[in-house]
Amino acid sequence: MSPQPSDFSGFMVVFLSFSFLAISYFMGMLVHSALMYEDKGNIGKDSRSGWVLSMVAGTGITGWMFYYGYYVNFLR
């Protein structure tokens, strides 16, 4: 049995990783803008916990988008 070639090259993995980080950051910025300037709860504008919460939310949203895209294109 011969080994199957991978669907992903090294360059593609690096590019996808960079894209994931960039999209996560900007998604976190969008969440931060909505949370700090529109909804204005108990978290201050310059709060570290607000930034961490926003970046975690951005990473979660982006992770779901990347996983769903992979699922629709390769696993179904």
C-alpha positions as CSV (number, residue, x, y, z in Angstrom):
1,M,0.0,0.0,0.0
2,S,1.5,3.3,-1.1
3,P,1.2,6.4,1.1
4,Q,-1.4,9.0,0.0
5,P,-0.1,12.5,-0.7
6,S,-1.4,15.2,1.7
7,D,-4.0,17.7,0.6
8,F,-2.0,20.5,2.3
9,S,1.4,21.7,1.4
10,G,3.8,23.4,3.8
11,F,3.1,26.8,2.3
12,M,-0.7,26.3,2.5
13,V,-0.5,25.4,6.2
14,V,1.6,28.6,6.9
15,F,-0.8,30.7,4.9
16,L,-3.9,29.2,6.6
17,S,-2.3,29.8,10.0
18,F,-1.5,33.4,9.2
19,S,-4.9,33.9,7.8
20,F,-6.5,32.4,10.9
21,L,-4.5,34.7,13.2
22,A,-5.3,37.8,11.2
23,I,-9.0,37.1,10.9
24,S,-9.2,36.2,14.6
25,Y,-7.6,39.5,15.5
26,F,-9.9,41.6,13.4
27,M,-13.0,39.6,14.5
28,G,-11.9,40.3,18.1
29,M,-11.7,44.0,17.3
30,L,-15.2,43.9,15.9
31,V,-16.5,42.1,19.1
32,H,-14.5,44.6,21.2
33,S,-16.1,47.6,19.4
34,A,-19.6,46.1,19.8
35,L,-19.0,45.2,23.5
36,M,-17.2,48.4,24.6
37,Y,-18.9,51.1,22.6
38,E,-22.4,49.9,22.0
39,D,-23.5,47.6,24.8
40,K,-21.3,49.2,27.5
41,G,-21.7,46.7,30.4
42,N,-19.6,46.7,33.6
43,I,-16.4,46.4,31.6
44,G,-14.4,49.6,31.1
45,K,-13.1,50.6,27.6
46,D,-9.5,50.1,28.5
47,S,-10.1,46.9,30.5
48,R,-7.6,44.0,30.0
49,S,-10.4,41.5,30.7
50,G,-12.5,43.2,28.0
51,W,-9.6,42.7,25.5
52,V,-9.0,39.1,26.5
53,L,-12.7,38.3,26.3
54,S,-13.0,39.9,22.9
55,M,-10.0,38.1,21.4
56,V,-11.2,34.8,22.8
57,A,-14.6,35.4,21.2
58,G,-12.9,36.4,17.9
59,T,-10.8,33.2,18.0
60,G,-13.8,31.1,18.7
61,I,-15.9,32.6,15.9
62,T,-13.0,32.3,13.4
63,G,-12.3,28.8,14.5
64,W,-15.9,27.8,13.9
65,M,-15.8,29.4,10.5
66,F,-12.6,27.6,9.5
67,Y,-13.9,24.3,10.8
68,Y,-17.2,24.7,9.1
69,G,-15.5,25.6,5.8
70,Y,-13.2,22.5,6.1
71,Y,-16.2,20.3,7.0
72,V,-18.3,21.5,4.0
73,N,-15.5,21.2,1.5
74,F,-13.7,18.0,2.6
75,L,-15.6,16.0,5.2
76,R,-19.1,15.8,3.7
